[in-house]
Amino acid sequence: MNKKKKNSNKKHRKNLARLKAIKHASLKKAKKKPIIKTDAVEKVVEKEKPAAKKTAAKKTAAKKTATKKTAAKKASTKKTKK
């Protein structure tokens, strides 16, 4: 039983080493990504932010006093005979 475990462990380690070698070779062939400097990005962000604007205070409309409407004079509907 001990021999089986020993053999399986060897195979497992060999397999891991093989996969690691393949991954390493693949990464070596891959193109390097351009490195973006974070300092430049931070400066741009600072320039774009405008100064804090003060919001204009909303003026409430002055309340108008209620004006009474005078009743319109109705034209006489009765026709006078002459």
C-alpha positions, 0 to 999 in steps of 0.5 A: 500500500505504501508503494502505491502512495509513493508512486502516485505522489511521484506521478502527481509531482511530475505532472505539476512540474510539467504543467508549470513548465508549459505555463512558464513557456507560454508566459515567456512567448506572450507579449508584455502588456504596456504599463500605465503609470498611475501618477499621470492618471491622477494628475489628469483627474485632478485637472478635470474636477472643477472647483466646488460650485456654490448653488444659488439660493432659490428665491421664493416668490413673494406671496401676492395678496388675493385680489377680489374680482368684481363681478362683470356687469351683465349686459341686459338680456331683456329687450326693451320695446319702443 
